[in-house]
Structure formats: structure tokens, C-alpha cells
Amino acid sequence: MDRVIGVLGGGQLGRMLTEAANRLNISVVTLDAEGSPAKQINANSNHVNGSFKDPTAIRRLARDCDVLTVEIEHVDTEVLEELARGTGIRNDRNLVKGTKVKIQPSWRTIRIIQDKYRQKEYLLGLEIATAQSLPLEDGSTGELEQIAGRLGYPLMLKSRTEAYDGRGNHPVRSASEIRTALDTLRDRPLYAEQWADFQAELAVMVVKTEDDTTGDWKKATLAYPVVETVHEDSICKLVYAPARGVSSTVMQEAQNLARRAVAGFWGKGVFGVEMFLLRDGKLLVKEIAPRPHNSGHYTIEACPISQYDAHEALSVPGARIHLYGKGDARPGRKMGHITIVASSMKAGESQIKPLVELIDQIRAERKHPSAGRSTSASASGSKLTPSERRPLVAVTMGSDSDRVTITSAHRTPSRMFQFAQDAAGMGVKVIIAAAGGAAHLPGMIASSTPLPVIGVPVKGSTLDGMDSLLSIVQMPRGVPVATVGINNSINAAQLAVRILGVTDDGIRNRLETYLADQERTVVVKAERMESVGFDGYTICDNLTWKNLDGQQLKYRSDFRPAARYLYFHYLMAILKAEKNASGTACQKIAWATPGKYIRQNVLTALVREVGNVDPSEAKVFKEHAIPESETVSGENVSDLSRELLADACLEKMEEEDWEEDD
């Protein structure tokens, strides 16, 4: 046990933190009252009895620690700063006076967060949305009345310090309640907070993995699922995971907001971020705790890595490590074990595979040192081959076009039944069965498996697939088969994805992205029709683009003469809005425009309206003496160049049999 962690506070959070540390064979010493919950389960002779606010007691704890962390943020940050800077005393283990002690999270973070008004001001500086707040200077009735005039009623009067779990808060619903609120919270620094009209209170546990503040919150933080918290008498009464009635879009926004907020603080560790979901759908950060949080207790049972284990998170999902604390390791000595929990045996085998490979590698290296270590596998980098990945969806039909297996209700009934009975054990979640003619396959499989079965009627050479459709639909009671349209394998696949998405957030998120893309496609088409009219819409219907510089524009050269004119204006509108047109886009516009219009205006329009034409990508420009290095803009296009461009465009039109009068 080389490293020792000191915890300021030994309540229920410290107790659960100690439990996690014990499993990881990490030594923990606690500063709190004798017999505190954390000390009850940790027979360590170096515990310190006293207050976690006492500088002397904190220094005494630090003598036996490599890292100090907090169970509660209401501690003396002055002494933590002293220890972090190396001005404290460390004379144990042959360490000299002045040795620095790591404080996680940083004393800077704890100092800001323990003053709730200062915390809100800091969050606003990070552009994190939070409720409007104003400080009280003298705490008088008149001052709070003036603030209420700015914030409106109701409002929440709060203590800036020594407040948690709703303690130190007092609602003020009208001017008549001001005196009572001030008397209740007397002798404390106070601030007033605008009332948040929320539909739900949410919370997100965030793990910060880097010491410094960073703008790259995606790299520096990880987030647990979004939960809903219900408070009663200023105490968290219920936590629902995941949050009830909250869309996945809002949950993603909440996780991102929490991660951006935490990334702005110093130090590593677990942070609890509480927030309001307002009735208009907006999110506001309520407050942040620089420690494990009661809204994260569910992670002990519900998540592979709890909030208390998070600082030792493994790269293998579902893995828990248990170390025995036997001291030095040696070959053949049992030092600990790892438990993998998965949804099926096949899934468990897949997840444990990289760990087994790592152990085998270590053994081989020990037996044959000269061979060196192979880099082909590691606990974090071993990847499964396509054949080793467990399929979640099995697709089967009575031909060799199957993805997973070939079964036939009539030709191989025993194989069909075996496949159906074994599918769940193989990790399969959904079966898609396609059949034509009599189409017994989907129903027979459904009768032999508890998994959902989706039937796809296949159109045969006779009856146009109606026989298959009616056969699959008419299953007896107790043998359900979800049936899609004839030959509609796409809907079968989509339905399978929706079934998987019920329990898999990643799949559901990708499905929602797909649905949102579908919606955007329709909206874009509607906006296009409203913009260019029906005639313009029909000729531009095949246009697609990945960006608006024209590089990815797809165009048609078979337009009727009148249609080309509309097409030209459609493209020009896109390029003019972007203020940038590549030469390739100019070519496409030129070739799609009636000859008479090109001779008169096309180059002038491109240069003066679009504003920037890069000739280095334009074959037409290159062939007619405009240097590649020269950007065509303003008045640097000669009359000769205009004429040459027009001639080139006319030549192109002649190649495509366009009439000049068009």
C-alpha cells in the first residue's frame, strides 16, 4: 500500500468512499469525530479525531497522506493552500519539511465553490447558465426590498457559506416574508437568487480527469447518466435514474452543460452538478459539489464504476477489481480478482478477452524473457475481429443470402428450432426472419424463442408476396411476430434498432440523430419549394451539397431552356449567401446557364455579387490565361477574360447540344 489518501470528513460519503478504496487496496485515513461512519469500517491507527475545519488537525492528517480530498467542501482552504504550496510540515517516511501534498480537487476549486454566490459569479464567467443572483451587503430589510424589486417575487434568500442539502435557504414569496427570512438566516453572508420556475430538478455526476482548467471539456471530463432528484424538507428524498419524462436531447444537453461547468475548475475528482430544468426547456446550473454527491449513490448498484470508484475506472466495461492487500506480488500468488458482469455469456467472454490476453502475455514474458512483450494486445487496446463481435440482431431466411445463418422451416426444421433456442444465449436481442411463399419460418422461430421476432414477407414469383404477408400476419395467439410490408427489410432493420434502443442509450441516440436528419431533409425540401416555387423545386430536386462553397454541388445538364435560368439563380443564391465560390462551382453555374445570359452577365455576377472566386480550382479559368495564384475579384478581370470565359462556356454548351438561343 504505497499511497495514502486522507479524507476531510467521515460521514456517509466518506464511508462509501472508504469502501471503494478498500476494494482497490488503497489506504485511507480520515479526519472527523471519533466513531464517525467512515472510521467504523476502517481499522486504521492513523485516523485523526477532530474537526475537518481545524487547521492543526488538517496538518496532522497531512503528515500521513500523499493526497488529501474532501467529503464536504466546508473546510479551511487556507491550510490546504499552504500544504499544496509546500509550506506545511511533512516529517514522516523520511520526507523533509516543505514537501507538497496533492489536494484533489484543488483548494482553489473548493474555495470558490464553498461560497455559493462566488461560485455563481465564476460560472457566469465560464458562460454557464445559472439563476440571476445578487449579494446582500448589510442584510437589511430595505436592501432586500430593493433587490426584490429587481428580481421579482418569489425569490430565494440563501446563505453564501455553510449551506448544503437546501439548508441555509429561505423562500421569500412577498414583502411580508422578508423580515422572517432575514431573522432565520441572521449572522451569515447572504445573497438573493431569482426564483427558478422548474419542471424538474436534475443532477449529473461528472468525473474530471485533468488537473488544470481546460476549454476542451470533452477530453477532460466524463459524465454519468442524468438523474431526477426530488427534495422534501430540504433533503433529497428520491433519485430517479434515468430522469423521468426527460427527452434524450435534453439529457445530452444536461450532460454537456455539467461537463463544461466542471472543466472550468482546477483539480481532478468527482463533482456533483445540480440543475433546474425550466418549464420552457432551458437548463440552469443550480450548484456544484466538488466531491461525491447523494444524487450519485445509485451508481454503486446501477453503474459498472460507481462515483466512488471513478478515480480508478477501468477501460473494460462492467469490470470490478478486488485487491487482497497481500503486499509484494510474486508469480503464483493470488493478489486479487476481477469480476465481469455482462448481459450474456457470450458478451462476458468478449469483454474479458482483452484481460485474459494481457495475463497470458505477462505469463509468456515471465517464462521467456528474451522474447519481449508483444504489442498485439492490451487491456485497453485489444479489438475484436468482425467474427468475434457479438451480433445483437440475427437475420435468417431459407437461402444463402443470410447474414447470420441459413434455416428453413420445411427443409431443416431441427436446425431452425436449435437456432431459435440458442439465439438468446448467443447474445442476440432481436431476430429478423424473412420468408416467401407459405412463409412459416418467422412464426416457427417465434414459437421457440423468447426474443422478439420481426417477419419480412418476401415477394415470390406468384401472388406478389401477398401469400407470404398473410401467412406471417396470421399467427395464433401467444406466438407474436411483428410483420413489416412486403420486401420492406429496411423497416425490419429500423424496428430492430428501436427495440435495441429501449435499453441501449448509444443505439437510441444514433436512432434519434437519424430521425432528426429525416426531419431536416423534409424541412429543407419545404423551405426550398417555398423559396423557388414548384417549378424551380422540380428542377432543383436532385441538388445536394455537403457545404455551401459549391464544391459538392450536383447539377443536371438536361434542363429545359427555361429551367436552366431558374437553376442558375438557385445556385447563385447559395453562393451569394456564402460569399465564396470555387472555380468548380462557377463552371457548374456557367454550364447550366442559357448562352445569352452567360454572354451578358455571368462573370460580372460571380465576381461582384459572390465577392471571391478562386480560379486555382477552375479548369475554365486556367485554360484562359488567368494565373493560378491570382484571385479573381473586383476589377482585375479583363474584358478579354470575360469573352474567353463566355466562349468556353458556349463550347461546352455546343458539346452538350444546347442551342445558343437558349
Beta strands, then each sheet from edge to edge (+ up, - down):
strand 1: 4-8
strand 2: 27-32
strand 3: 48-49
strand 4: 67-70
strand 5: 102-103
strand 6: 133-135
strand 7: 155-159
strand 8: 169-172
strand 9: 190-194
strand 10: 198-208
strand 11: 221-223
strand 12: 227-232
strand 13: 235-240
strand 14: 269-278
strand 15: 283-289
strand 16: 319-323
strand 17: 336-340
strand 18: 393-397
strand 19: 405-406
strand 20: 430-436
strand 21: 453-458
strand 22: 482-483
strand 23: 581-582
strand 24: 613-614
sheet 1: 3+ 2+ 1+ 4+ 5+
sheet 2: 6+ 9- 7+ 8-
sheet 3: 11+ 10- 12+ 13-
sheet 4: 11+ 10- 14+ 15-
sheet 5: 16+ 17-
sheet 6: 19+ 18+ 20+ 21+ 22+
sheet 7: 23+ 24+
end
